[in-house]
């Protein structure tokens, strides 16, 4: 059973959080994007003899593709064996003894059944049936799980739904992903009928670290186009209200396992994990934590119970940050992320699609502020980046005329930085008349734009 994780952050990756004005949730899940901070974690595994031994065993026995940050397993088309109903995976629960959890209130079961599938966000919530083969009996053990669509073919869930450490079952052998339709019926995508890959972080494969308990199911069908999808975001802060929606086993009937949702506050964000005051049960593993903008900001992997009274105090799982966004972008098809970094000495923000550039900036003392937004995937309006070598400042504009003017004053053009899509949300442009560097700021967060204007910044419209 995995407990709270205790791992070392990458040097210099200190998460900075920005408070946002509270917003009222009008629907169960909605669209939108807002900036947020990160909880740093390392996806890299240690290099030692025991690790090499584990990797060799996995490669030899289970045909796993090993990359620098992921294990990838192509599920077989034919899986034989007698199926037994095991119900839930052991990692769904964890008993805690830490003193901090004692201060969290005992959770009430406030889950409500979700029946409105006209909302695209609800049609992104997947019901999973997961079949693991017992290595000793060859029996197929069927478990219940949850997931959510984040790309055209990418479904996020918990890593323990794909790779079992507890009973040493290894990789899942068959996955059935059931996705809601507009009328509330479900379409099934079965690994025995189409190509499906299971992807987990290398660190989880080696250590079962609960902060790395996130995995991805890569389908060959474009489910994100046919159903719905949630946008992955880093916009989460302690005290925020989050929604969780999944397919719990304890509320299932003999013939159905419906979708249920509940909301609650963020109790803690530390060591790469979210602790939310939301009641959950087995079968909900892999379901999303969703902010009030309708964006997925983490994955529910287990319920935390206090040792002694056995009453649930929180639902917990990995918290999305820049590294998770890059991991999902590299191994799936969530889009092309644009990251935001802040220089506390100059007050400047930099926006970049280069994760490598973000890492270099953080190592130089900049603060990683997580995901800014996504670049348009197809045709879009280029946003150009120019640099002032005298002031050390960057500026962003869609106007070639403005670029030419700034270059005539000694600025250096750095080409297109990202693309704005026709249906992208507004990017506000603001100017600080009192600053010498970091004079311009760009954000899609209307609350942040309003707060800056109240502090003396001038609105210069939008990038569009």
VOPAGU-2260 file (C-alpha; in pm, 1 decimal, decimal comma):
REM VOPAGU-2260
SITE   aa  ch    i         X         Y         Z
SITE  UNK   A    0       0,0       0,0       0,0
SITE  UNK   A    1     147,0     331,8     -97,9
SITE  UNK   A    2     134,5     609,6     160,9
SITE  UNK   A    3     225,5     977,4     155,5
SITE  UNK   A    4     533,2    1015,1     -61,8
SITE  UNK   A    5     856,2    1173,5      56,0
SITE  UNK   A    6    1071,5    1262,1    -241,9
SITE  UNK   A    7    1322,7    1528,6    -333,9
SITE  UNK   A    8    1220,3    1808,3    -568,3
SITE  UNK   A    9    1440,3    1915,6    -855,5
SITE  UNK   A   10    1679,7    2188,4    -731,7
SITE  UNK   A   11    1533,5    2534,2    -762,4
SITE  UNK   A   12    1177,4    2427,6    -846,1
SITE  UNK   A   13     985,2    2619,2    -582,1
SITE  UNK   A   14     613,1    2645,1    -652,4
SITE  UNK   A   15     462,0    2991,9    -625,6
SITE  UNK   A   16      85,5    3029,1    -591,9
SITE  UNK   A   17    -131,0    3319,0    -698,1
SITE  UNK   A   18    -468,1    3366,7    -529,1
SITE  UNK   A   19    -772,9    3398,3    -755,7
SITE  UNK   A   20   -1112,0    3552,2    -691,9
SITE  UNK   A   21   -1361,4    3281,3    -594,8
SITE  UNK   A   22   -1602,6    3189,9    -872,4
SITE  UNK   A   23   -1943,6    3029,4    -853,9
SITE  UNK   A   24   -1985,1    2700,3   -1037,2
SITE  UNK   A   25   -2287,3    2726,5   -1266,6
SITE  UNK   A   26   -2257,9    2380,6   -1418,7
SITE  UNK   A   27   -2103,6    2050,7   -1319,0
SITE  UNK   A   28   -1817,9    2089,9   -1567,3
SITE  UNK   A   29   -1745,8    2388,5   -1791,7
SITE  UNK   A   30   -1473,1    2506,5   -2028,4
SITE  UNK   A   31   -1204,2    2765,2   -1970,3
SITE  UNK   A   32    -842,2    2832,1   -1882,4
SITE  UNK   A   33    -669,9    3018,4   -1604,0
SITE  UNK   A   34    -309,6    3039,9   -1490,0
SITE  UNK   A   35    -182,1    2860,2   -1185,6
SITE  UNK   A   36     119,7    2740,4    -995,3
SITE  UNK   A   37     296,8    2408,0    -970,3
SITE  UNK   A   38     398,5    2145,8    -718,6
SITE  UNK   A   39     740,0    2028,9    -845,8
SITE  UNK   A   40     822,5    1661,7    -872,7
SITE  UNK   A   41    1073,8    1449,1   -1050,3
SITE  UNK   A   42     962,9    1189,7   -1302,8
SITE  UNK   A   43    1314,5    1052,9   -1335,1
SITE  UNK   A   44    1414,7     725,3   -1170,8
SITE  UNK   A   45    1731,5     664,0    -973,0
SITE  UNK   A   46    2018,5     497,8   -1155,5
SITE  UNK   A   47    2135,2     197,2    -956,8
SITE  UNK   A   48    2175,7    -177,7    -998,3
SITE  UNK   A   49    1834,2    -264,3    -852,3
SITE  UNK   A   50    1664,2     -27,4   -1095,9
SITE  UNK   A   51    1848,1    -178,6   -1390,4
SITE  UNK   A   52    1743,0    -522,9   -1270,5
SITE  UNK   A   53    1376,6    -421,0   -1254,2
SITE  UNK   A   54    1389,9    -259,2   -1597,4
SITE  UNK   A   55    1552,7    -566,8   -1748,1
SITE  UNK   A   56    1283,7    -791,3   -1597,4
SITE  UNK   A   57    1002,2    -573,8   -1728,3
SITE  UNK   A   58    1154,3    -553,5   -2075,0
SITE  UNK   A   59    1214,0    -926,3   -2094,6
SITE  UNK   A   60     893,2   -1056,0   -1939,2
SITE  UNK   A   61     636,9    -798,8   -2041,3
SITE  UNK   A   62     764,4    -638,5   -2360,6
SITE  UNK   A   63     763,8    -290,6   -2210,9
SITE  UNK   A   64     908,8      -1,2   -2406,4
SITE  UNK   A   65    1131,4     203,8   -2175,2
SITE  UNK   A   66    1181,1     574,5   -2244,7
SITE  UNK   A   67    1360,6     833,4   -2034,3
SITE  UNK   A   68    1044,6     914,9   -1838,9
SITE  UNK   A   69     785,7     646,2   -1914,7
SITE  UNK   A   70     707,7     277,2   -1943,7
SITE  UNK   A   71     482,4     195,4   -2239,9
SITE  UNK   A   72     298,9    -134,0   -2276,0
SITE  UNK   A   73     105,4    -242,4   -2586,2
SITE  UNK   A   74    -188,2    -450,8   -2469,1
SITE  UNK   A   75    -235,3    -792,9   -2633,6
SITE  UNK   A   76    -534,0    -848,9   -2859,3
SITE  UNK   A   77    -614,2   -1193,3   -2714,4
SITE  UNK   A   78    -632,3   -1255,6   -2340,3
SITE  UNK   A   79    -763,5   -1588,8   -2213,1
SITE  UNK   A   80    -865,6   -1694,4   -1864,0
SITE  UNK   A   81   -1157,0   -1727,4   -1623,4
SITE  UNK   A   82   -1268,1   -1382,0   -1507,0
SITE  UNK   A   83   -1322,7   -1312,5   -1137,1
SITE  UNK   A   84   -1479,1    -991,4   -1005,3
SITE  UNK   A   85   -1222,5    -835,9    -771,2
SITE  UNK   A   86   -1396,9    -498,2    -758,3
SITE  UNK   A   87   -1129,2    -247,7    -659,1
SITE  UNK   A   88    -754,8    -211,8    -648,8
SITE  UNK   A   89    -574,9    -194,8    -314,2
SITE  UNK   A   90    -431,4     150,4    -381,8
SITE  UNK   A   91    -783,0     294,7    -357,5
SITE  UNK   A   92    -731,3     333,0      19,9
SITE  UNK   A   93    -450,7     443,3     249,0
SITE  UNK   A   94    -446,1     469,6     627,5
SITE  UNK   A   95    -249,0     767,0     756,7
SITE  UNK   A   96     -85,7     837,1    1090,4
SITE  UNK   A   97      51,1    1184,3    1014,9
SITE  UNK   A   98     -59,2    1449,0    1264,0
SITE  UNK   A   99    -164,9    1691,0     990,2
SITE  UNK   A  100    -452,4    1472,2     877,9
SITE  UNK   A  101    -604,9    1482,7    1228,0
SITE  UNK   A  102    -700,4    1847,9    1171,9
SITE  UNK   A  103    -898,3    1769,6     859,0
SITE  UNK   A  104   -1272,5    1713,3     911,0
SITE  UNK   A  105   -1430,3    1370,8     870,0
SITE  UNK   A  106   -1590,6    1363,8     526,6
SITE  UNK   A  107   -1960,2    1323,6     458,3
SITE  UNK   A  108   -2081,7    1131,9     155,4
SITE  UNK   A  109   -2229,4    1412,8     -58,9
SITE  UNK   A  110   -2195,3    1239,3    -395,3
SITE  UNK   A  111   -2473,2    1300,7    -645,2
SITE  UNK   A  112   -2554,1    1103,5    -955,9
SITE  UNK   A  113   -2468,9    1279,9   -1282,8
SITE  UNK   A  114   -2727,5    1245,8   -1557,9
SITE  UNK   A  115   -2668,9    1553,5   -1778,2
SITE  UNK   A  116   -2446,9    1450,0   -2067,3
SITE  UNK   A  117   -2520,8    1752,4   -2282,8
SITE  UNK   A  118   -2212,9    1903,0   -2114,2
SITE  UNK   A  119   -1899,5    1810,3   -2307,2
SITE  UNK   A  120   -1698,6    1786,6   -1984,8
SITE  UNK   A  121   -1925,5    1512,9   -1852,1
SITE  UNK   A  122   -1883,6    1318,7   -2176,5
SITE  UNK   A  123   -1507,6    1314,3   -2110,2
SITE  UNK   A  124   -1548,4    1102,7   -1795,0
SITE  UNK   A  125   -1470,6     737,2   -1865,2
SITE  UNK   A  126   -1574,5     417,7   -1690,2
SITE  UNK   A  127   -1292,7     160,7   -1691,0
SITE  UNK   A  128   -1293,7    -217,8   -1663,9
SITE  UNK   A  129    -940,0    -341,4   -1599,0
SITE  UNK   A  130    -832,9    -705,1   -1635,0
SITE  UNK   A  131    -512,0    -827,7   -1470,0
SITE  UNK   A  132    -381,7   -1183,0   -1505,5
SITE  UNK   A  133    -281,5   -1362,9   -1188,6
SITE  UNK   A  134      69,5   -1500,7   -1257,8
SITE  UNK   A  135       5,2   -1809,6   -1044,9
SITE  UNK   A  136    -344,3   -1916,9   -1152,7
SITE  UNK   A  137    -374,6   -1741,4   -1493,2
SITE  UNK   A  138    -709,8   -1619,0   -1365,7
SITE  UNK   A  139    -822,8   -1282,3   -1504,7
SITE  UNK   A  140    -911,1   -1048,7   -1219,5
SITE  UNK   A  141   -1148,6    -769,3   -1320,0
SITE  UNK   A  142   -1123,7    -433,5   -1142,2
SITE  UNK   A  143   -1320,5    -109,7   -1162,5
SITE  UNK   A  144   -1162,3     225,6   -1235,2
SITE  UNK   A  145   -1225,3     571,2   -1376,1
SITE  UNK   A  146   -1053,6     801,5   -1624,3
SITE  UNK   A  147   -1098,4    1117,9   -1829,0
SITE  UNK   A  148   -1024,4    1222,4   -2187,2
SITE  UNK   A  149    -761,5    1496,7   -2225,1
SITE  UNK   A  150    -676,5    1466,5   -2594,9
SITE  UNK   A  151    -798,7    1319,7   -2918,3
SITE  UNK   A  152    -689,3     968,9   -2816,6
SITE  UNK   A  153    -549,6    1018,5   -2464,0
SITE  UNK   A  154    -728,4     909,0   -2144,5
SITE  UNK   A  155    -575,6     988,7   -1804,3
SITE  UNK   A  156    -621,3     754,0   -1508,9
SITE  UNK   A  157    -419,7     635,4   -1207,4
SITE  UNK   A  158     -97,4     447,6   -1275,9
SITE  UNK   A  159    -208,0     171,1   -1037,6
SITE  UNK   A  160    -504,8     108,7   -1269,0
SITE  UNK   A  161    -251,7      13,2   -1536,1
SITE  UNK   A  162      34,2    -143,7   -1340,1
SITE  UNK   A  163     -22,5    -331,2   -1013,7
SITE  UNK   A  164     248,7    -335,7    -747,8
SITE  UNK   A  165      38,7    -449,1    -450,7
SITE  UNK   A  166     -35,8    -803,4    -568,8
SITE  UNK   A  167     252,1    -810,6    -818,0
SITE  UNK   A  168      13,9    -851,5   -1109,1
SITE  UNK   A  169     219,6    -621,3   -1329,4
SITE  UNK   A  170      61,3    -469,2   -1638,5
SITE  UNK   A  171    -309,9    -467,7   -1706,3
SITE  UNK   A  172    -385,2    -722,8   -1980,1
SITE  UNK   A  173    -715,2    -586,6   -2105,4
SITE  UNK   A  174    -882,2    -245,4   -2081,0
SITE  UNK   A  175   -1240,5    -158,1   -2168,3
SITE  UNK   A  176   -1297,6     218,7   -2178,7
SITE  UNK   A  177   -1665,1     317,0   -2173,0
SITE  UNK   A  178   -1738,3     677,5   -2270,5
SITE  UNK   A  179   -2074,1     857,2   -2232,9
SITE  UNK   A  180   -2277,9     973,1   -2531,6
SITE  UNK   A  181   -2520,5    1264,7   -2545,1
SITE  UNK   A  182   -2816,8    1041,9   -2461,7
SITE  UNK   A  183   -2647,7     885,3   -2157,2
SITE  UNK   A  184   -2561,9     557,6   -2329,6
SITE  UNK   A  185   -2198,8     445,9   -2341,2
SITE  UNK   A  186   -1966,1     350,7   -2624,9
SITE  UNK   A  187   -1703,7      88,4   -2537,5
SITE  UNK   A  188   -1344,0      86,4   -2663,0
SITE  UNK   A  189   -1186,3    -253,4   -2598,3
SITE  UNK   A  190    -815,4    -333,3   -2617,7
SITE  UNK   A  191    -908,0    -673,9   -2762,0
SITE  UNK   A  192   -1058,9    -498,3   -3062,8
SITE  UNK   A  193    -824,7    -202,8   -3120,4
SITE  UNK   A  194    -466,3    -101,9   -3051,2
SITE  UNK   A  195    -426,1      34,8   -2698,0
SITE  UNK   A  196    -110,7     140,6   -2512,3
SITE  UNK   A  197     -80,0     185,2   -2137,2
SITE  UNK   A  198     173,7     447,7   -2022,8
SITE  UNK   A  199     301,1     513,5   -1669,5
SITE  UNK   A  200     585,0     729,2   -1531,4
SITE  UNK   A  201     909,5     540,0   -1502,0
SITE  UNK   A  202     932,2     647,4   -1138,5
SITE  UNK   A  203     598,7     484,6   -1052,0
SITE  UNK   A  204     695,0     162,4   -1228,4
SITE  UNK   A  205    1003,9     141,0   -1011,2
SITE  UNK   A  206     879,4     264,7    -676,1
SITE  UNK   A  207     496,6     291,8    -665,1
SITE  UNK   A  208     538,3     650,9    -540,4
SITE  UNK   A  209     186,6     786,0    -478,0
SITE  UNK   A  210     287,2    1130,8    -607,7
SITE  UNK   A  211     361,0     963,4    -943,3
SITE  UNK   A  212      38,6     759,0    -949,3
SITE  UNK   A  213     -84,4     888,2   -1284,2
SITE  UNK   A  214    -106,0     695,7   -1608,8
SITE  UNK   A  215    -232,8     735,3   -1962,3
SITE  UNK   A  216    -435,8     510,1   -2188,8
SITE  UNK   A  217    -357,8     578,0   -2555,0
SITE  UNK   A  218    -639,1     461,6   -2782,3
SITE  UNK   A  219    -640,2     431,2   -3159,7
SITE  UNK   A  220    -989,9     586,0   -3181,0
SITE  UNK   A  221   -1029,0     968,3   -3169,3
SITE  UNK   A  222   -1261,3     960,9   -2868,3
SITE  UNK   A  223   -1189,7    1324,8   -2784,0
SITE  UNK   A  224   -1351,9    1430,6   -3109,3
SITE  UNK   A  225   -1656,4    1206,5   -3070,2
SITE  UNK   A  226   -1732,0    1258,9   -2701,0
SITE  UNK   A  227   -1573,3    1535,5   -2491,2
SITE  UNK   A  228   -1244,5    1627,1   -2330,3
SITE  UNK   A  229   -1108,6    1809,1   -2027,4
SITE  UNK   A  230    -825,0    2056,4   -2058,8
SITE  UNK   A  231    -530,2    1974,9   -1832,9
SITE  UNK   A  232    -427,0    2277,0   -1627,3
SITE  UNK   A  233    -200,2    2378,4   -1337,7
SITE  UNK   A  234    -453,3    2627,4   -1196,7
SITE  UNK   A  235    -505,4    2491,3    -845,2
SITE  UNK   A  236    -448,0    2658,1    -508,0
SITE  UNK   A  237    -498,0    2563,9    -146,8
SITE  UNK   A  238    -848,5    2661,1     -39,9
SITE  UNK   A  239    -995,3    2635,1    -390,2
SITE  UNK   A  240   -1313,2    2438,4    -444,7
SITE  UNK   A  241   -1267,0    2130,5    -662,4
SITE  UNK   A  242   -1508,6    1887,8    -821,7
SITE  UNK   A  243   -1447,4    1515,7    -852,6
SITE  UNK   A  244   -1651,9    1288,9   -1076,6
SITE  UNK   A  245   -1599,3     917,5   -1125,4
SITE  UNK   A  246   -1755,3     571,8   -1119,3
SITE  UNK   A  247   -1749,6     438,3    -760,6
SITE  UNK   A  248   -1803,1      70,8    -701,5
SITE  UNK   A  249   -1998,9     107,4    -376,9
SITE  UNK   A  250   -2284,5     288,8    -555,0
SITE  UNK   A  251   -2304,4      42,6    -842,7
SITE  UNK   A  252   -2603,1    -184,4    -902,7
SITE  UNK   A  253   -2582,2    -541,0   -1036,3
SITE  UNK   A  254   -2629,0    -402,4   -1388,7
SITE  UNK   A  255   -2492,2     -45,3   -1378,2
SITE  UNK   A  256   -2202,1     161,3   -1241,3
SITE  UNK   A  257   -2324,1     520,5   -1282,0
SITE  UNK   A  258   -2128,3     846,1   -1272,7
SITE  UNK   A  259   -2125,9    1036,5    -942,3
SITE  UNK   A  260   -1982,3    1378,9    -853,7
SITE  UNK   A  261   -1904,8    1575,1    -537,8
SITE  UNK   A  262   -1719,5    1895,1    -454,2
SITE  UNK   A  263   -1499,3    2010,4    -166,7
SITE  UNK   A  264   -1204,6    2231,0     -69,5
SITE  UNK   A  265    -835,0    2179,6    -138,3
SITE  UNK   A  266    -700,0    2092,5     207,4
SITE  UNK   A  267    -335,5    2074,6     110,2
SITE  UNK   A  268    -101,7    2081,3    -188,7
SITE  UNK   A  269     240,8    1946,1    -102,1
SITE  UNK   A  270     493,9    1687,6    -213,8
SITE  UNK   A  271     332,5    1675,8    -556,2
SITE  UNK   A  272     -12,4    1570,9    -430,7
SITE  UNK   A  273    -354,7    1728,8    -385,2
SITE  UNK   A  274    -556,8    1652,4     -73,5
SITE  UNK   A  275    -922,0    1747,6    -126,3
SITE  UNK   A  276   -1210,7    1734,4     119,8
SITE  UNK   A  277   -1418,5    1513,3    -110,0
SITE  UNK   A  278   -1560,0    1173,7     -15,6
SITE  UNK   A  279   -1461,1     890,9    -250,7
SITE  UNK   A  280   -1453,0     513,4    -268,7
SITE  UNK   A  281   -1302,3     227,9    -466,0
SITE  UNK   A  282   -1362,3     249,3    -839,4
SITE  UNK   A  283   -1307,3     625,9    -844,4
SITE  UNK   A  284    -931,8     584,1    -889,3
SITE  UNK   A  285    -823,8     772,4   -1200,5
SITE  UNK   A  286   -1105,9    1027,4   -1189,3
SITE  UNK   A  287   -1016,6    1397,1   -1223,9
SITE  UNK   A  288    -993,7    1678,6    -975,4
SITE  UNK   A  289   -1160,2    1965,1   -1165,3
SITE  UNK   A  290   -1133,3    2336,8   -1084,6
SITE  UNK   A  291   -1413,2    2592,2   -1119,3
SITE  UNK   A  292   -1300,2    2668,4   -1474,2
SITE  UNK   A  293   -1382,0    2309,5   -1571,4
SITE  UNK   A  294   -1015,4    2210,2   -1609,5
SITE  UNK   A  295    -853,3    1893,2   -1478,5
SITE  UNK   A  296    -580,7    1981,9   -1226,4
SITE  UNK   A  297    -501,7    1640,3   -1082,8
SITE  UNK   A  298    -595,5    1273,8   -1049,0
SITE  UNK   A  299    -772,7    1105,6    -758,5
SITE  UNK   A  300    -575,6     795,0    -670,2
SITE  UNK   A  301    -674,5     704,6    -314,6
SITE  UNK   A  302    -876,4     799,3      -9,4
SITE  UNK   A  303    -687,4     892,7     306,3
SITE  UNK   A  304    -818,9     748,2     631,3
SITE  UNK   A  305    -686,3     826,0     979,4
SITE  UNK   A  306    -549,8     521,3    1155,1
SITE  UNK   A  307    -752,5     455,1    1466,3
SITE  UNK   A  308   -1097,2     575,0    1366,9
SITE  UNK   A  309   -1093,4     451,3    1003,9
SITE  UNK   A  310   -1288,8     754,7     885,7
SITE  UNK   A  311   -1200,9     926,1     560,0
SITE  UNK   A  312   -1034,5    1266,8     583,2
SITE  UNK   A  313    -942,6    1335,4     218,8
SITE  UNK   A  314    -919,3    1214,4    -138,1
SITE  UNK   A  315    -567,1    1239,7    -273,6
SITE  UNK   A  316    -360,1    1205,9    -587,7
SITE  UNK   A  317    -101,4    1370,3    -815,0
SITE  UNK   A  318    -121,7    1745,3    -869,6
SITE  UNK   A  319     -62,1    1867,1   -1225,2
SITE  UNK   A  320     243,7    2087,5   -1275,7
SITE  UNK   A  321     466,7    2187,1   -1566,6
SITE  UNK   A  322     643,5    1852,0   -1566,8
SITE  UNK   A  323     315,6    1660,6   -1578,1
SITE  UNK   A  324     189,2    1880,8   -1860,7
SITE  UNK   A  325     510,8    1813,3   -2053,7
SITE  UNK   A  326     481,5    1439,4   -1977,4
SITE  UNK   A  327     124,8    1431,2   -2110,7
SITE  UNK   A  328     224,9    1634,4   -2416,6
SITE  UNK   A  329     522,9    1408,4   -2490,8
SITE  UNK   A  330     343,1    1076,4   -2440,5
SITE  UNK   A  331      -8,7    1177,5   -2548,0
SITE  UNK   A  332    -186,7    1436,9   -2758,5
SITE  UNK   A  333    -309,1    1700,8   -2513,5
SITE  UNK   A  334    -180,4    1984,0   -2733,0
SITE  UNK   A  335     120,9    2216,6   -2738,7
SITE  UNK   A  336     162,7    2381,2   -2397,7
SITE  UNK   A  337     290,9    2735,2   -2344,8
SITE  UNK   A  338     465,2    2770,9   -2007,4
SITE  UNK   A  339     495,1    3082,0   -1794,1
SITE  UNK   A  340     796,4    3176,4   -1580,8
SITE  UNK   A  341     853,3    3479,1   -1355,4
SITE  UNK   A  342    1173,1    3667,7   -1269,6
SITE  UNK   A  343    1132,7    3793,8    -910,1
SITE  UNK   A  344    1424,6    4035,5    -954,2
SITE  UNK   A  345    1304,9    4215,0   -1268,1
SITE  UNK   A  346     931,0    4147,9   -1248,5
SITE  UNK   A  347     929,8    4005,8   -1601,4
SITE  UNK   A  348     721,7    3711,1   -1721,1
SITE  UNK   A  349     841,1    3488,9   -2003,3
SITE  UNK   A  350     613,0    3266,8   -2211,7
SITE  UNK   A  351     765,4    2972,5   -2393,7
SITE  UNK   A  352     670,0    2649,1   -2566,7
SITE  UNK   A  353    1015,0    2510,5   -2485,8
SITE  UNK   A  354    1017,5    2301,1   -2169,5
SITE  UNK   A  355    1397,4    2302,8   -2190,6
SITE  UNK   A  356    1397,1    2683,5   -2181,7
SITE  UNK   A  357    1167,3    2672,4   -1878,6
SITE  UNK   A  358    1410,0    2439,8   -1698,7
SITE  UNK   A  359    1705,8    2667,4   -1779,4
SITE  UNK   A  360    1518,4    2973,5   -1653,0
SITE  UNK   A  361    1422,1    2798,7   -1328,5
SITE  UNK   A  362    1781,1    2690,9   -1274,5
SITE  UNK   A  363    1876,7    3058,6   -1315,6
SITE  UNK   A  364    1636,5    3162,9   -1040,3
SITE  UNK   A  365    1309,5    3220,3   -1225,4
SITE  UNK   A  366     985,4    3085,2   -1077,9
SITE  UNK   A  367     788,1    2827,1   -1268,2
SITE  UNK   A  368     427,0    2948,5   -1282,0
SITE  UNK   A  369     295,8    2647,8   -1469,5
SITE  UNK   A  370      82,6    2638,1   -1779,6
SITE  UNK   A  371     -17,9    2967,9   -1939,9
SITE  UNK   A  372    -227,4    2820,2   -2222,7
SITE  UNK   A  373    -199,2    2595,2   -2527,6
SITE  UNK   A  374     -80,6    2698,0   -2872,3
SITE  UNK   A  375    -328,1    2653,7   -3158,0
SITE  UNK   A  376    -283,5    2311,1   -3315,9
SITE  UNK   A  377    -363,9    2396,1   -3677,8
SITE  UNK   A  378    -399,3    2732,8   -3843,5
SITE  UNK   A  379    -361,4    3024,0   -3607,1
SITE  UNK   A  380    -232,1    3377,2   -3574,8
SITE  UNK   A  381     141,6    3383,6   -3483,5
SITE  UNK   A  382     245,4    3564,3   -3167,1
SITE  UNK   A  383     593,8    3710,5   -3212,7
SITE  UNK   A  384     850,8    3745,5   -2935,0
SITE  UNK   A  385    1103,8    4029,2   -2933,9
SITE  UNK   A  386    1386,5    4091,2   -2687,4
SITE  UNK   A  387    1542,4    4412,7   -2556,2
SITE  UNK   A  388    1912,3    4335,8   -2492,4
SITE  UNK   A  389    1958,7    4660,2   -2299,7
SITE  UNK   A  390    1675,3    4614,0   -2052,4
SITE  UNK   A  391    1664,5    4232,9   -2063,4
SITE  UNK   A  392    1292,1    4243,7   -2136,1
SITE  UNK   A  393    1066,2    4043,8   -2369,4
SITE  UNK   A  394     755,6    4157,8   -2550,4
SITE  UNK   A  395     484,7    3966,1   -2739,1
SITE  UNK   A  396     265,3    4086,3   -3022,4
SITE  UNK   A  397      67,4    3961,0   -3321,5
SITE  UNK   A  398     155,7    4279,2   -3513,6
SITE  UNK   A  399     444,1    4257,6   -3762,0
SITE  UNK   A  400     437,1    4637,5   -3775,0
SITE  UNK   A  401     501,9    4655,5   -3400,5
SITE  UNK   A  402     782,3    4400,9   -3435,4
SITE  UNK   A  403     945,5    4608,8   -3711,3
SITE  UNK   A  404     917,9    4924,7   -3500,4
SITE  UNK   A  405    1075,8    4762,6   -3196,1
SITE  UNK   A  406    1356,0    4614,3   -3408,5
SITE  UNK   A  407    1429,3    4965,1   -3541,7
SITE  UNK   A  408    1481,4    5070,9   -3178,6
SITE  UNK   A  409    1734,4    4793,8   -3114,0
SITE  UNK   A  410    1509,3    4506,7   -3005,4
SITE  UNK   A  411    1590,2    4161,1   -3143,8
SITE  UNK   A  412    1321,0    3953,1   -3310,9
SITE  UNK   A  413    1296,9    3595,7   -3177,6
SITE  UNK   A  414    1033,2    3471,6   -3420,4
SITE  UNK   A  415     691,5    3323,9   -3352,0
SITE  UNK   A  416     646,3    3204,0   -2993,4
SITE  UNK   A  417     303,6    3040,2   -3020,4
SITE  UNK   A  418     -17,2    3062,5   -3224,2
SITE  UNK   A  419    -356,8    3201,1   -3132,4
SITE  UNK   A  420    -651,7    2999,4   -3258,5
SITE  UNK   A  421    -972,6    3157,6   -3382,8
SITE  UNK   A  422   -1167,9    3003,5   -3093,0
SITE  UNK   A  423    -904,6    3055,9   -2823,0
SITE  UNK   A  424    -997,8    3250,8   -2512,9
SITE  UNK   A  425    -897,6    3615,2   -2485,7
SITE  UNK   A  426    -537,4    3698,2   -2395,4
SITE  UNK   A  427    -533,9    4031,0   -2212,5
SITE  UNK   A  428    -242,6    4269,7   -2264,7
SITE  UNK   A  429    -149,5    4508,5   -1981,9
SITE  UNK   A  430     117,6    4777,5   -1939,2
SITE  UNK   A  431     291,1    4899,4   -1623,2
SITE  UNK   A  432     390,3    5266,3   -1669,8
SITE  UNK   A  433     606,9    5260,4   -1356,4
SITE  UNK   A  434     829,7    4964,9   -1450,0
SITE  UNK   A  435    1148,9    4959,6   -1657,9
SITE  UNK   A  436    1143,9    4584,1   -1715,4
SITE  UNK   A  437     847,2    4353,4   -1719,3
SITE  UNK   A  438     645,6    4646,2   -1848,0
SITE  UNK   A  439     395,0    4425,3   -2029,7
SITE  UNK   A  440     198,5    4133,2   -1895,0
SITE  UNK   A  441     -25,0    3882,9   -2073,4
SITE  UNK   A  442    -291,4    3665,4   -1917,5
SITE  UNK   A  443    -610,9    3481,6   -2000,7
SITE  UNK   A  444    -730,1    3521,2   -1644,5
SITE  UNK   A  445    -984,9    3803,9   -1632,4
SITE  UNK   A  446    -954,4    3824,2   -1252,4
SITE  UNK   A  447    -577,5    3864,8   -1275,8
SITE  UNK   A  448    -616,2    4133,1   -1543,4
SITE  UNK   A  449    -865,1    4323,6   -1326,6
SITE  UNK   A  450    -640,4    4299,8   -1020,0
SITE  UNK   A  451    -344,7    4441,6   -1215,8
SITE  UNK   A  452    -553,4    4730,3   -1346,3
SITE  UNK   A  453    -662,3    4806,2    -990,1
SITE  UNK   A  454    -292,4    4816,2    -896,3
SITE  UNK   A  455    -217,2    5077,9   -1163,3
SITE  UNK   A  456    -153,5    4876,3   -1479,1
SITE  UNK   A  457    -309,9    5002,1   -1801,7
SITE  UNK   A  458    -520,0    4783,1   -2024,7
SITE  UNK   A  459    -394,0    4767,2   -2383,5
SITE  UNK   A  460    -672,0    4545,6   -2508,0
SITE  UNK   A  461    -600,4    4190,3   -2616,8
SITE  UNK   A  462    -354,9    4005,1   -2837,0
SITE  UNK   A  463    -636,9    3909,6   -3070,7
